[in-house]
Amino acid sequence: MKHTSVAALVAFMILAGPAAAQPVSAFSLVNDHPAGLDLSGMDRNVKPGDDFFAFANGGWMAATEIPPDRAGWGTSAMLVELTTARVADLIKSAADAAAGTQERKIADYFSTYLDEAKIEQLGLKPLRPTLDRIAAIQDKKGLAAEFGRELRADVDALNSTNFDTDRLFGLWVEQDLNDPKRYAPYLLQGGLGMPDRDFYVSPNAHMVAVRAAYKAHIAKILTLAGIADAEGKAQRIFDLETKIAQVHAPRAESEDVLKANNPWVMADFAKKAPGLDWTAYFAAAGLDKQPKFIVWHPKATTGEAALVAAEPVSTWKEYLTFRLIDRYSNLLPKAFADERFAFYGTTLTGTPQQQVRWKRAVNATNAALGDAVGKLYVAEYFPAESKAKVEAMVKDLIAAFRVRIDKLDWMAPATKAEAKRKLATLKVGVGYPDHWIDYSGLRVVSGDALGNLERAELFEYHRNLAKFGHPVDRGEWSMTPQTVNAVNLPVRNALNFPAAILQAPNFNPANPASLNLGATGATIGHEISHSFDDQGAQFDADGRLRNWWTPADLAHFQAAGHALAVQFSQYHPFPDITLNGEQMLSENIADIAGLNAAYDAYRLANGGKEGPSQQGFTGDQQFFLAFAQNWRTKVREATARQRAITDGHAPAEFRAATVRNMDAWYPAFDVKAGDKLYLAPDQRVRIW
């Protein structure tokens, strides 16, 4: 087992270029990132008050090249790369496990994904039963049954805010917005091959070029599959997807939970969304016994059902055929996988080189058997010491947030009491879940890579359906321990902080409180604050969608949120793109509130005073620099453009500018009127 430093990994990935296709043995398995700030990555020629992100990261930005197999590179991507190498090594060690064990399933899933020779040999054979079933569809009832048969639990409206499925609709199973004691099936819009409706309807020149490339992609996939009249079918499929996009809700509307809270009983579907045989659809989906659904996108549901009635069965069959082949292209012969990457990788994200097969195999295995892999990961890489220190940090941040609530002079006592009750019942998970998913019901077959994926998707679907009729499990995680991220679960009033994000440079036991709280502390504060952002603040302590605010308090909160949305709507990542402050409001509120809570916790950790100086910076300067360096990211233009449209998060350079709303930042860096980031005190957004 080769052990090299994480710093060496970064250097390797920056300099290697095409050599990034090295085997897993070439990558680091040890994180020995040095303690302290990265001084060499700064640009002291930039005034912090003009561009704080560049001041903290300009040297690194200038010296760094994005690895050819990535859409972006930075602190999080570095940890993803490290974690991927670690997981690959763990999977390799599981190869000798007994047949039928979870460890062996992990190893077999991974090795089968790597067996490109077998995949080439099989060709389209693994898809033939489904392709034949689609070809046999004779009428709209059969079409509805096929749509229902392919429904999967592949969206998440509030936890990971994933609204993207290429199936006609997506299912999310979660605690009911209106009844915390039951799980509800949520139905979301779907059916698009590109990431968002704007890709189909925007007049932007870049989008026009992407649409032309997408039509060519459709034709190429059909041609590779040996399907006649590929160009004609591609045009009809593209036109159909465009019609679907035209009835879709825009991203900002998808984020509005009040507009999404639409309980429908079974009879409502035929009345409110005629055109689709809902009886056949729900029977095929295994949902025909559910008494009530929450329809997240009612207009899109109505519009898509109407399109099922209006468009010819033959066109829908062409669409289903293409969607099936395109969806599973990564596990078809190389020509299909290469074509899929050419569009989704290079055209959409600007990434020039596809990841090597073993990295893709790790990602696929994580997606299929995530908890089983996570159990191995935390046993090897998440020591009890780290868990204890992060849990203590979480307690300090919750305490700091509670103090902030008490100090709010604009909030009524009744509203404060509700807010503090929500804090008191917040369920926080650090590192890994209390219990693990049991994969004994998942069949993994050596030599059947595509079948393994289909069975994994169906296993996850049935695992979610099995929740109905059972008490809500607030301890269930929506992320795996090996995920470099964190999440707030608003309807369960819970937080997940996976092990993989709780490591250097984000969190380092050797760092002072100023750095750990500026980086990981701000992340923890961010997730806590999601319980009180424009969406989270609409849920009470039990996760029920309920207005617990006095009218005056709510008006004050909404006015502050509007001011923040206006602030971010003034940012332009490109001359032809303006950020949508409303679309990103939840994340930006969480950034501000989380950073404030983390700052309070850092001060409390130092007896209410500024922390000691280190590396030539005061304690306050260290805190803010750690925050900005935590957002260190360099992204390809195509990816940045896509994220500006589809992502609820602002680009990293603008998230780092959150500091301009904090009074303490101004004296720390001597920021004055006339500096580009300067805001007069009455213009600084103060929410919590």
Buried (B, 14 or more C-beta within 10 A) or exposed (E): EEEBBBBEBBEBBBEBEEEBBBEBEBBBBBBEBBBBBBEEBBBEEBBBBBBBBBBBBBBBBEEBEBBBBBBBBBBBBBBBBBBBBBBBBBBBBBEEBEEEBBBBBBBBBBBBBBBBEEBEEBBBEBBEEBBEBBEEBEEBBBBBBBBBBBBBBBBBBBBBBBBBBBBBBBBBBBBBBBBBEBBBBBBBBBBBBBBBBBBBBBEBEBBEEBBEBBBBBBBBBBBBBEBEEBEEBBBBBBEBBBBBBEBBBBBBBBBBBEBBBBBBEBEBBBEBBBBBBBBBBBBBBBBBEBEBBBBBBBBBBBBBBBBBEEBEBEBBBBBBBBBBBBBBBBBBBEBBBBBBBBBBBBBBBBBBBBBBBBBBBBBBBBBBBBBBBBBBBBEEBBEEEBBEBBBEBBEBBBBBBBEBBEEBEEBBEEBBEBBBBBBEBBEBBBBBBEEBBEBEEBEBEBBBBBBBBBBBBEBBBEBBBEBBEEEBBBEBBBBBBBBBBBBBBBBBBBBBBBBBBBBBBBBBEEBBBBBBBBBBBBBBBBBBBBBBBBBBBBBBBBBBBBEBBBEEBBEBBEEBBBBBBEBBBEBEBEEEBBBBBBBBBBBBBBBBBBBBBBBBBBBBBBEEEBBEEBEEBBBBBBBBBBBBBBBBBBBBEBBBBBBBBBBBBBBBBBBBBBBBBBEBBBEBBEBEEEBEBBBEEEEBBBBB
